[in-house]
């Protein structure tokens, strides 16, 4: 980390994607850190990632290993930035050598959001008519909704949030499924028609939380990060990430979760579904929150015993074709 200037003012460089949502999240982190360190200067450096540049191809077709993070991680390794601000759901569970997840911030509502075209105002996910056209670029959302609502028509939708909403409002889609957290962070909570219940769509691993990535051994940056870490969110999301890592899934594989903490107990629910929505496996486990890694691992094994590995192997084979 950049040490000092002549006035002994420390500088910390934050890396982010250039999207409106990523910038809003990074401004939020910067402001939180500025409150803790009024004598520091927090600089923001924005970068375009591969996922930002390729907008005409389904995410599952271009791979998901570091799709929205690789360029930021190169910046960390080259010491161009000191910490990278990620939507935690985009951060792979296996990080490059020399980097680490330094901290996790407080979490917005992690649920998926139903966003409706005006003609369906007042509807919920289970009251939309048969044949409704639903836009989503997430295989996780697609697989679950196909399982519960096989009579909907599903279409891929890419582009930034404003582009997708414009397509919805112009009638290209009857509804979109987005993240409640992203809309909230952009001041667009009024567009959320419904926070979709977990019975229909378990959210992505880490959804709603921000992950702060830094270099291993950079104690100065870690000391800064830890002042804004939310420990309950950390325990919940690390359990979720352990579950995902054990199943060797990525952010585009149909794996969903839900987690909660009550006292010292952490409850984790996990789901694996086939792309066509014909199969969906789900289970729940409880344990001491201090054993979050083990909880995630054990839940993955429970689902494997139910047949999750066969579903995932078929998905990987389809994606690689």
FIVEX-690286 format. One record per residue (C-alpha): x, y, z; residue number from 1; residue in three letters. Coordinates in steps of 0.5 Angstrom, whole numbers, plus 2048, in hexadecimal, padded with zeros to 3 digits. Layout:
{zavo {X, Y, Z}, NUM, "ALA"}
...
END
This chain:
{zavo {800, 800, 800}, 1, "UNK"}
{zavo {802, 807, 7FF}, 2, "UNK"}
{zavo {806, 809, 805}, 3, "UNK"}
{zavo {805, 811, 806}, 4, "UNK"}
{zavo {806, 818, 803}, 5, "UNK"}
{zavo {80A, 81D, 806}, 6, "UNK"}
{zavo {804, 81F, 80A}, 7, "UNK"}
{zavo {804, 818, 80D}, 8, "UNK"}
{zavo {7FD, 817, 809}, 9, "UNK"}
{zavo {7FC, 810, 808}, 10, "UNK"}
{zavo {7F9, 80E, 801}, 11, "UNK"}
{zavo {7F5, 807, 7FF}, 12, "UNK"}
{zavo {7F3, 806, 7F8}, 13, "UNK"}
{zavo {7ED, 802, 7F7}, 14, "UNK"}
{zavo {7EC, 7FE, 7F1}, 15, "UNK"}
{zavo {7E5, 7FD, 7EE}, 16, "UNK"}
{zavo {7E1, 7FB, 7E7}, 17, "UNK"}
{zavo {7DE, 801, 7E3}, 18, "UNK"}
{zavo {7D7, 7FF, 7E4}, 19, "UNK"}
{zavo {7D2, 804, 7E7}, 20, "UNK"}
{zavo {7D1, 7FF, 7EC}, 21, "UNK"}
{zavo {7D8, 7FD, 7EE}, 22, "UNK"}
{zavo {7DA, 805, 7EE}, 23, "UNK"}
{zavo {7D4, 806, 7F3}, 24, "UNK"}
{zavo {7D7, 800, 7F7}, 25, "UNK"}
{zavo {7DE, 803, 7F7}, 26, "UNK"}
{zavo {7DB, 80A, 7F9}, 27, "UNK"}
{zavo {7D8, 807, 7FF}, 28, "UNK"}
{zavo {7DE, 803, 801}, 29, "UNK"}
{zavo {7E2, 809, 801}, 30, "UNK"}
{zavo {7DD, 80D, 805}, 31, "UNK"}
{zavo {7DD, 808, 80A}, 32, "UNK"}
{zavo {7E5, 808, 80A}, 33, "UNK"}
{zavo {7E5, 80F, 80A}, 34, "UNK"}
{zavo {7E1, 810, 811}, 35, "UNK"}
{zavo {7E6, 80B, 814}, 36, "UNK"}
{zavo {7EC, 80E, 811}, 37, "UNK"}
{zavo {7EB, 816, 810}, 38, "UNK"}
{zavo {7F3, 817, 80F}, 39, "UNK"}
{zavo {7F3, 812, 809}, 40, "UNK"}
{zavo {7F2, 813, 802}, 41, "UNK"}
{zavo {7EE, 80E, 7FF}, 42, "UNK"}
{zavo {7EF, 80E, 7F7}, 43, "UNK"}
{zavo {7EA, 80A, 7F2}, 44, "UNK"}
{zavo {7ED, 807, 7EC}, 45, "UNK"}
{zavo {7E8, 804, 7E7}, 46, "UNK"}
{zavo {7E9, 7FE, 7E2}, 47, "UNK"}
{zavo {7E5, 7FA, 7DD}, 48, "UNK"}
{zavo {7E5, 7F3, 7DE}, 49, "UNK"}
{zavo {7E4, 7ED, 7D9}, 50, "UNK"}
{zavo {7DD, 7ED, 7DB}, 51, "UNK"}
{zavo {7DB, 7F4, 7DA}, 52, "UNK"}
{zavo {7DE, 7F4, 7D3}, 53, "UNK"}
{zavo {7DA, 7EE, 7D0}, 54, "UNK"}
{zavo {7D3, 7EF, 7D0}, 55, "UNK"}
{zavo {7D0, 7EB, 7CA}, 56, "UNK"}
{zavo {7D2, 7E4, 7CD}, 57, "UNK"}
{zavo {7CF, 7E1, 7D3}, 58, "UNK"}
{zavo {7D3, 7E1, 7D9}, 59, "UNK"}
{zavo {7D3, 7D9, 7D9}, 60, "UNK"}
{zavo {7D6, 7D9, 7D2}, 61, "UNK"}
{zavo {7DC, 7DD, 7D4}, 62, "UNK"}
{zavo {7DE, 7DA, 7DA}, 63, "UNK"}
{zavo {7DE, 7DD, 7E1}, 64, "UNK"}
{zavo {7E5, 7DC, 7E4}, 65, "UNK"}
{zavo {7E6, 7E3, 7E6}, 66, "UNK"}
{zavo {7E2, 7E6, 7E1}, 67, "UNK"}
{zavo {7E0, 7EC, 7E5}, 68, "UNK"}
{zavo {7E7, 7EC, 7E9}, 69, "UNK"}
{zavo {7ED, 7EA, 7E5}, 70, "UNK"}
{zavo {7EF, 7F1, 7E3}, 71, "UNK"}
{zavo {7EE, 7F4, 7EA}, 72, "UNK"}
{zavo {7F2, 7EE, 7ED}, 73, "UNK"}
{zavo {7F8, 7EF, 7E8}, 74, "UNK"}
{zavo {7F8, 7F7, 7EB}, 75, "UNK"}
{zavo {7F9, 7F4, 7F2}, 76, "UNK"}
{zavo {7FE, 7EF, 7F0}, 77, "UNK"}
{zavo {802, 7F5, 7EC}, 78, "UNK"}
{zavo {801, 7FA, 7F2}, 79, "UNK"}
{zavo {7FD, 7FF, 7EE}, 80, "UNK"}
{zavo {7F7, 7FE, 7F3}, 81, "UNK"}
{zavo {7F7, 7FC, 7FA}, 82, "UNK"}
{zavo {7F0, 7F9, 7FB}, 83, "UNK"}
{zavo {7EB, 7F7, 7F6}, 84, "UNK"}
{zavo {7E3, 7F8, 7F7}, 85, "UNK"}
{zavo {7DF, 7F2, 7F5}, 86, "UNK"}
{zavo {7D8, 7F0, 7F5}, 87, "UNK"}
{zavo {7DA, 7EA, 7F9}, 88, "UNK"}
{zavo {7D5, 7E5, 7F4}, 89, "UNK"}
{zavo {7DA, 7E7, 7EF}, 90, "UNK"}
{zavo {7E1, 7E5, 7F2}, 91, "UNK"}
{zavo {7E3, 7DE, 7F1}, 92, "UNK"}
{zavo {7E4, 7D9, 7F7}, 93, "UNK"}
{zavo {7EB, 7D8, 7F5}, 94, "UNK"}
{zavo {7EF, 7DE, 7F5}, 95, "UNK"}
{zavo {7F6, 7DF, 7F1}, 96, "UNK"}
{zavo {7FC, 7DE, 7F5}, 97, "UNK"}
{zavo {7FE, 7E4, 7F9}, 98, "UNK"}
{zavo {7F7, 7E7, 7FA}, 99, "UNK"}
{zavo {7F2, 7E6, 7FF}, 100, "UNK"}
{zavo {7EB, 7E8, 801}, 101, "UNK"}
{zavo {7ED, 7ED, 806}, 102, "UNK"}
{zavo {7E6, 7EE, 809}, 103, "UNK"}
{zavo {7DE, 7EE, 808}, 104, "UNK"}
{zavo {7DA, 7F4, 809}, 105, "UNK"}
{zavo {7D2, 7F4, 80B}, 106, "UNK"}
{zavo {7CD, 7F1, 807}, 107, "UNK"}
{zavo {7C7, 7F4, 803}, 108, "UNK"}
{zavo {7C1, 7F0, 802}, 109, "UNK"}
{zavo {7C4, 7EA, 7FE}, 110, "UNK"}
{zavo {7BE, 7E8, 7FB}, 111, "UNK"}
{zavo {7BC, 7E7, 7F4}, 112, "UNK"}
{zavo {7B8, 7ED, 7F1}, 113, "UNK"}
{zavo {7B2, 7EC, 7ED}, 114, "UNK"}
{zavo {7B1, 7F3, 7E8}, 115, "UNK"}
{zavo {7AB, 7F3, 7E4}, 116, "UNK"}
{zavo {7A9, 7F7, 7DE}, 117, "UNK"}
{zavo {7A3, 7FC, 7E0}, 118, "UNK"}
{zavo {79E, 7F7, 7DD}, 119, "UNK"}
{zavo {79F, 7F2, 7E2}, 120, "UNK"}
{zavo {79F, 7F7, 7E8}, 121, "UNK"}
{zavo {79D, 7F3, 7EE}, 122, "UNK"}
{zavo {79F, 7EC, 7EC}, 123, "UNK"}
{zavo {7A3, 7E8, 7F0}, 124, "UNK"}
{zavo {7A8, 7E3, 7ED}, 125, "UNK"}
{zavo {7A2, 7DD, 7EE}, 126, "UNK"}
{zavo {79D, 7E1, 7EB}, 127, "UNK"}
{zavo {7A0, 7E3, 7E5}, 128, "UNK"}
{zavo {79C, 7E0, 7DF}, 129, "UNK"}
{zavo {79E, 7DA, 7DB}, 130, "UNK"}
{zavo {7A3, 7DC, 7D5}, 131, "UNK"}
{zavo {7A6, 7E2, 7D9}, 132, "UNK"}
{zavo {7AC, 7E4, 7D6}, 133, "UNK"}
{zavo {7B2, 7E4, 7DC}, 134, "UNK"}
{zavo {7B9, 7E7, 7DA}, 135, "UNK"}
{zavo {7BF, 7E5, 7DE}, 136, "UNK"}
{zavo {7C6, 7E4, 7DD}, 137, "UNK"}
{zavo {7C7, 7DF, 7E3}, 138, "UNK"}
{zavo {7C7, 7D8, 7E2}, 139, "UNK"}
{zavo {7C5, 7D7, 7E9}, 140, "UNK"}
{zavo {7BF, 7DB, 7E9}, 141, "UNK"}
{zavo {7BD, 7D8, 7E2}, 142, "UNK"}
{zavo {7BE, 7D1, 7E5}, 143, "UNK"}
{zavo {7BA, 7D2, 7EB}, 144, "UNK"}
{zavo {7B4, 7D6, 7E8}, 145, "UNK"}
{zavo {7B4, 7D1, 7E2}, 146, "UNK"}
{zavo {7B3, 7CC, 7E8}, 147, "UNK"}
{zavo {7AD, 7CF, 7EB}, 148, "UNK"}
{zavo {7AA, 7D3, 7E5}, 149, "UNK"}
{zavo {7AB, 7CF, 7DF}, 150, "UNK"}
{zavo {7A6, 7D3, 7DB}, 151, "UNK"}
{zavo {7AA, 7D9, 7DB}, 152, "UNK"}
{zavo {7AE, 7DB, 7D5}, 153, "UNK"}
{zavo {7B5, 7DD, 7D7}, 154, "UNK"}
{zavo {7BA, 7E1, 7D3}, 155, "UNK"}
{zavo {7C1, 7E3, 7D4}, 156, "UNK"}
{zavo {7C2, 7EB, 7D6}, 157, "UNK"}
{zavo {7C9, 7EE, 7D6}, 158, "UNK"}
{zavo {7CB, 7F5, 7D6}, 159, "UNK"}
{zavo {7CC, 7FA, 7DC}, 160, "UNK"}
{zavo {7C6, 7FB, 7E1}, 161, "UNK"}
{zavo {7C3, 801, 7DD}, 162, "UNK"}
{zavo {7C3, 7FD, 7D7}, 163, "UNK"}
{zavo {7BF, 7F7, 7D9}, 164, "UNK"}
{zavo {7BA, 7FC, 7DD}, 165, "UNK"}
{zavo {7B9, 7FF, 7D6}, 166, "UNK"}
{zavo {7B8, 7F9, 7D3}, 167, "UNK"}
{zavo {7B3, 7F7, 7D8}, 168, "UNK"}
{zavo {7AF, 7FD, 7D8}, 169, "UNK"}
{zavo {7AF, 7FD, 7D0}, 170, "UNK"}
{zavo {7AB, 7F6, 7D0}, 171, "UNK"}
{zavo {7B1, 7F2, 7CE}, 172, "UNK"}
{zavo {7B0, 7EE, 7D5}, 173, "UNK"}
{zavo {7AA, 7ED, 7D9}, 174, "UNK"}
{zavo {7AF, 7ED, 7DF}, 175, "UNK"}
{zavo {7B6, 7ED, 7E1}, 176, "UNK"}
{zavo {7B9, 7E9, 7E7}, 177, "UNK"}
{zavo {7BF, 7ED, 7EA}, 178, "UNK"}
{zavo {7C2, 7EE, 7F1}, 179, "UNK"}
{zavo {7BE, 7F2, 7F6}, 180, "UNK"}
{zavo {7C5, 7F5, 7F9}, 181, "UNK"}
{zavo {7C7, 7F8, 7F2}, 182, "UNK"}
{zavo {7C1, 7FC, 7F1}, 183, "UNK"}
{zavo {7C1, 7FE, 7F9}, 184, "UNK"}
{zavo {7C8, 800, 7F8}, 185, "UNK"}
{zavo {7C7, 804, 7F2}, 186, "UNK"}
{zavo {7C1, 808, 7F5}, 187, "UNK"}
{zavo {7BC, 804, 7F1}, 188, "UNK"}
{zavo {7B8, 800, 7F6}, 189, "UNK"}
{zavo {7B2, 802, 7F3}, 190, "UNK"}
{zavo {7B3, 7FE, 7ED}, 191, "UNK"}
{zavo {7B2, 7F7, 7F2}, 192, "UNK"}
{zavo {7AB, 7F4, 7F1}, 193, "UNK"}
{zavo {7AD, 7EF, 7F5}, 194, "UNK"}
{zavo {7B3, 7EC, 7F9}, 195, "UNK"}
{zavo {7B2, 7E5, 7F7}, 196, "UNK"}
{zavo {7B1, 7E0, 7FC}, 197, "UNK"}
{zavo {7B7, 7DB, 7FE}, 198, "UNK"}
{zavo {7B2, 7D5, 7FC}, 199, "UNK"}
{zavo {7B2, 7D7, 7F5}, 200, "UNK"}
{zavo {7B9, 7DA, 7F4}, 201, "UNK"}
{zavo {7BF, 7D9, 7F9}, 202, "UNK"}
{zavo {7C4, 7DF, 7F8}, 203, "UNK"}
{zavo {7CB, 7DE, 7F5}, 204, "UNK"}
{zavo {7D1, 7DD, 7FA}, 205, "UNK"}
{zavo {7D3, 7E4, 7FD}, 206, "UNK"}
{zavo {7CD, 7E7, 7FA}, 207, "UNK"}
{zavo {7CC, 7EE, 7FD}, 208, "UNK"}
{zavo {7D3, 7EF, 800}, 209, "UNK"}
{zavo {7D9, 7F2, 7FE}, 210, "UNK"}
{zavo {7E0, 7EF, 7FE}, 211, "UNK"}
{zavo {7E6, 7F2, 7FF}, 212, "UNK"}
{zavo {7EC, 7EF, 7FC}, 213, "UNK"}
{zavo {7F3, 7F1, 7FE}, 214, "UNK"}
{zavo {7FA, 7EE, 7FD}, 215, "UNK"}
{zavo {7FC, 7E9, 802}, 216, "UNK"}
{zavo {801, 7EC, 808}, 217, "UNK"}
{zavo {7FF, 7F3, 806}, 218, "UNK"}
{zavo {7FD, 7F4, 80E}, 219, "UNK"}
{zavo {7FC, 7FC, 80D}, 220, "UNK"}
{zavo {7F7, 7FB, 808}, 221, "UNK"}
{zavo {7F4, 7F5, 80C}, 222, "UNK"}
{zavo {7F4, 7F9, 812}, 223, "UNK"}
{zavo {7F0, 7FF, 80E}, 224, "UNK"}
{zavo {7EB, 7F9, 80B}, 225, "UNK"}
{zavo {7E9, 7F6, 812}, 226, "UNK"}
{zavo {7E6, 7FD, 815}, 227, "UNK"}
{zavo {7E0, 7FC, 810}, 228, "UNK"}
{zavo {7E0, 7F4, 810}, 229, "UNK"}
{zavo {7D9, 7F1, 812}, 230, "UNK"}
{zavo {7DA, 7EB, 816}, 231, "UNK"}
{zavo {7D3, 7E8, 816}, 232, "UNK"}
{zavo {7D3, 7E9, 80E}, 233, "UNK"}
{zavo {7DB, 7E6, 80E}, 234, "UNK"}
{zavo {7D9, 7E0, 811}, 235, "UNK"}
{zavo {7D2, 7DF, 80D}, 236, "UNK"}
{zavo {7D6, 7E0, 806}, 237, "UNK"}
{zavo {7DC, 7DC, 808}, 238, "UNK"}
{zavo {7D7, 7D6, 809}, 239, "UNK"}
{zavo {7D4, 7D7, 803}, 240, "UNK"}
{zavo {7DB, 7D8, 7FF}, 241, "UNK"}
{zavo {7DD, 7D1, 802}, 242, "UNK"}
{zavo {7D7, 7CE, 800}, 243, "UNK"}
{zavo {7D8, 7D0, 7F9}, 244, "UNK"}
{zavo {7E0, 7CF, 7F9}, 245, "UNK"}
{zavo {7DE, 7C8, 7FB}, 246, "UNK"}
{zavo {7DA, 7C7, 7F5}, 247, "UNK"}
{zavo {7DF, 7CA, 7F1}, 248, "UNK"}
{zavo {7D9, 7CF, 7EE}, 249, "UNK"}
{zavo {7DA, 7D6, 7EB}, 250, "UNK"}
{zavo {7D5, 7DC, 7EB}, 251, "UNK"}
{zavo {7D2, 7D9, 7E5}, 252, "UNK"}
{zavo {7D0, 7D2, 7E7}, 253, "UNK"}
{zavo {7C9, 7D1, 7EA}, 254, "UNK"}
{zavo {7CB, 7D1, 7F1}, 255, "UNK"}
{zavo {7C7, 7D5, 7F6}, 256, "UNK"}
{zavo {7C7, 7D6, 7FE}, 257, "UNK"}
{zavo {7C4, 7D9, 804}, 258, "UNK"}
{zavo {7C7, 7DB, 80B}, 259, "UNK"}
{zavo {7C6, 7DD, 811}, 260, "UNK"}
{zavo {7C9, 7DE, 818}, 261, "UNK"}
{zavo {7C5, 7DE, 81F}, 262, "UNK"}
{zavo {7C9, 7DE, 825}, 263, "UNK"}
{zavo {7CF, 7DA, 824}, 264, "UNK"}
{zavo {7CC, 7D5, 81F}, 265, "UNK"}
{zavo {7CC, 7D6, 817}, 266, "UNK"}
{zavo {7C7, 7D3, 813}, 267, "UNK"}
{zavo {7C9, 7D2, 80B}, 268, "UNK"}
{zavo {7C4, 7CF, 806}, 269, "UNK"}
{zavo {7C7, 7CD, 7FF}, 270, "UNK"}
{zavo {7C4, 7CB, 7F8}, 271, "UNK"}
{zavo {7C7, 7C8, 7F2}, 272, "UNK"}
{zavo {7C2, 7C8, 7EC}, 273, "UNK"}
{zavo {7C3, 7C6, 7E4}, 274, "UNK"}
{zavo {7C3, 7CB, 7DF}, 275, "UNK"}
{zavo {7BC, 7C8, 7DC}, 276, "UNK"}
{zavo {7B9, 7C9, 7E3}, 277, "UNK"}
{zavo {7B7, 7C2, 7E3}, 278, "UNK"}
{zavo {7BB, 7C0, 7E9}, 279, "UNK"}
{zavo {7BC, 7C4, 7F0}, 280, "UNK"}
{zavo {7C0, 7C2, 7F6}, 281, "UNK"}
{zavo {7BF, 7C6, 7FC}, 282, "UNK"}
{zavo {7C1, 7C5, 804}, 283, "UNK"}
{zavo {7C3, 7C8, 80A}, 284, "UNK"}
{zavo {7C8, 7C8, 810}, 285, "UNK"}
{zavo {7C9, 7CB, 816}, 286, "UNK"}
{zavo {7D0, 7CC, 81A}, 287, "UNK"}
{zavo {7D4, 7D0, 81F}, 288, "UNK"}
{zavo {7D5, 7D7, 81B}, 289, "UNK"}
{zavo {7DD, 7D6, 81C}, 290, "UNK"}
{zavo {7DD, 7D0, 818}, 291, "UNK"}
{zavo {7DA, 7D4, 812}, 292, "UNK"}
{zavo {7DF, 7D0, 80D}, 293, "UNK"}
{zavo {7DD, 7C9, 810}, 294, "UNK"}
{zavo {7D6, 7CB, 80F}, 295, "UNK"}
{zavo {7D7, 7CD, 808}, 296, "UNK"}
{zavo {7DB, 7C6, 806}, 297, "UNK"}
{zavo {7D6, 7C2, 80A}, 298, "UNK"}
{zavo {7D0, 7C5, 806}, 299, "UNK"}
{zavo {7D3, 7C4, 800}, 300, "UNK"}
{zavo {7D5, 7BC, 802}, 301, "UNK"}
{zavo {7CD, 7BB, 803}, 302, "UNK"}
{zavo {7CB, 7BE, 7FD}, 303, "UNK"}
{zavo {7D0, 7BA, 7F9}, 304, "UNK"}
{zavo {7CD, 7B4, 7FD}, 305, "UNK"}
{zavo {7C7, 7B6, 7FA}, 306, "UNK"}
{zavo {7C9, 7B6, 7F3}, 307, "UNK"}
{zavo {7CC, 7BD, 7F2}, 308, "UNK"}
{zavo {7D3, 7BB, 7EF}, 309, "UNK"}
{zavo {7CF, 7B7, 7E9}, 310, "UNK"}
{zavo {7CB, 7BE, 7E7}, 311, "UNK"}
{zavo {7D1, 7C2, 7E8}, 312, "UNK"}
{zavo {7D5, 7BD, 7E3}, 313, "UNK"}
{zavo {7D0, 7BE, 7DE}, 314, "UNK"}
{zavo {7D0, 7C6, 7DF}, 315, "UNK"}
{zavo {7D7, 7C6, 7DE}, 316, "UNK"}
{zavo {7D7, 7C2, 7D8}, 317, "UNK"}
{zavo {7D1, 7C6, 7D5}, 318, "UNK"}
{zavo {7D5, 7CC, 7D6}, 319, "UNK"}
{zavo {7DB, 7CA, 7D3}, 320, "UNK"}
{zavo {7D8, 7C8, 7CC}, 321, "UNK"}
END
